[in-house]
């Protein structure tokens, strides 16, 4: 279920969902929407999920109680 190749490319490039094709949505002027899309992508894309987990560690993300 891992689609990230060693060279950083995606194993399923030819059949990516539309939400993956435009990632990381940097051409979207409404960044808040693109950021929400990125967070929502964590449920369908292992690579995005792992990226968010790394960023959470890097920035010291703490869960609210």
The 8 nearest C-alpha neighbors of each residue, nearest first, counted from 0:
[[1, 2, 45, 3, 44, 10, 46, 11],
 [0, 2, 3, 45, 46, 10, 4, 44],
 [1, 3, 10, 9, 0, 4, 11, 46],
 [2, 4, 9, 1, 8, 7, 10, 46],
 [3, 5, 7, 8, 6, 9, 10, 2],
 [4, 6, 7, 3, 8, 9, 2, 10],
 [5, 7, 4, 8, 3, 9, 10, 2],
 [8, 6, 4, 5, 3, 9, 10, 2],
 [9, 7, 4, 6, 3, 10, 5, 12],
 [8, 10, 3, 12, 11, 2, 4, 7],
 [9, 11, 2, 12, 3, 4, 8, 1],
 [10, 12, 9, 13, 14, 15, 2, 3],
 [13, 11, 9, 15, 14, 10, 8, 20],
 [14, 12, 11, 15, 10, 9, 16, 20],
 [13, 15, 11, 12, 16, 17, 10, 20],
 [16, 14, 12, 11, 13, 19, 20, 17],
 [15, 17, 18, 19, 14, 20, 12, 11],
 [18, 16, 20, 19, 15, 21, 22, 14],
 [17, 19, 16, 20, 21, 22, 40, 36],
 [20, 18, 22, 17, 16, 21, 15, 23],
 [21, 19, 17, 22, 18, 15, 16, 12],
 [22, 20, 24, 19, 18, 23, 17, 25],
 [23, 21, 24, 19, 20, 18, 25, 37],
 [22, 24, 25, 21, 37, 33, 19, 26],
 [25, 23, 22, 21, 26, 27, 33, 30],
 [24, 26, 27, 23, 22, 30, 28, 33],
 [25, 27, 24, 28, 23, 21, 30, 29],
 [28, 26, 25, 29, 24, 30, 33, 32],
 [29, 27, 30, 26, 25, 33, 31, 24],
 [28, 30, 27, 31, 32, 33, 26, 34],
 [29, 31, 33, 32, 28, 34, 27, 25],
 [32, 30, 34, 33, 29, 35, 36, 28],
 [33, 31, 35, 30, 34, 29, 36, 27],
 [32, 34, 36, 30, 35, 31, 24, 37],
 [35, 33, 37, 31, 36, 32, 30, 38],
 [34, 36, 32, 38, 33, 37, 39, 31],
 [37, 35, 33, 39, 34, 38, 40, 32],
 [36, 38, 34, 40, 35, 39, 33, 41],
 [37, 39, 35, 40, 36, 41, 34, 51],
 [40, 38, 36, 41, 37, 35, 42, 43],
 [41, 39, 37, 42, 38, 43, 44, 36],
 [40, 42, 48, 47, 39, 44, 43, 38],
 [41, 43, 40, 44, 39, 48, 45, 38],
 [44, 42, 40, 41, 45, 39, 48, 47],
 [45, 43, 41, 46, 47, 40, 42, 48],
 [44, 46, 48, 47, 49, 41, 43, 1],
 [45, 47, 49, 48, 44, 50, 3, 2],
 [48, 46, 50, 41, 49, 44, 45, 51],
 [47, 49, 41, 45, 51, 46, 50, 52],
 [48, 50, 52, 46, 47, 51, 45, 53],
 [51, 49, 47, 53, 52, 48, 46, 54],
 [50, 52, 54, 48, 53, 49, 55, 47],
 [51, 53, 49, 55, 50, 54, 48, 56],
 [54, 52, 50, 56, 51, 55, 57, 49],
 [55, 53, 57, 51, 56, 52, 58, 50],
 [54, 56, 60, 52, 58, 53, 57, 59],
 [57, 55, 59, 53, 54, 58, 60, 52],
 [58, 56, 54, 55, 59, 53, 60, 52],
 [57, 59, 55, 56, 60, 54, 53, 61],
 [60, 58, 56, 57, 55, 61, 54, 62],
 [61, 59, 55, 58, 56, 62, 57, 54],
 [60, 62, 59, 63, 55, 56, 58, 64],
 [61, 63, 64, 60, 59, 55, 56, 58],
 [64, 62, 61, 60, 59, 55, 58, 56],
 [63, 62, 61, 60, 59, 55, 56, 58]]
